[in-house]
Amino acid sequence: MSGSKSTGLKAARTIKVRDPDFHKRIGATGGRNGNTGGFAARPDLAKTAGKTGGSRSKRGYKYIKDDGVYAYYQKIATGEEVKYVSSTW
């Protein structure tokens, strides 16, 4: 471990000389060992989140309020009120 900036630069130079792919290799190892899941573990959640986010991000809706359970939006073109399940996941 380096103690100063200059020794850190020397260590970085040494690593590059000994193994140019060092950081690539250890990064790939970390990626393969990851087990947090995310959307890959819950495709149903990914589908719901994508649908909700996509429809909310379209222009033409105005945010009105959020009562904790539902978020209410208004369609600007028609004035119709639309409600979505509030994103508390």
Order of alpha helices (4+ residues) and beta strands (2+ residues): alpha-alpha-alpha-beta-beta-beta
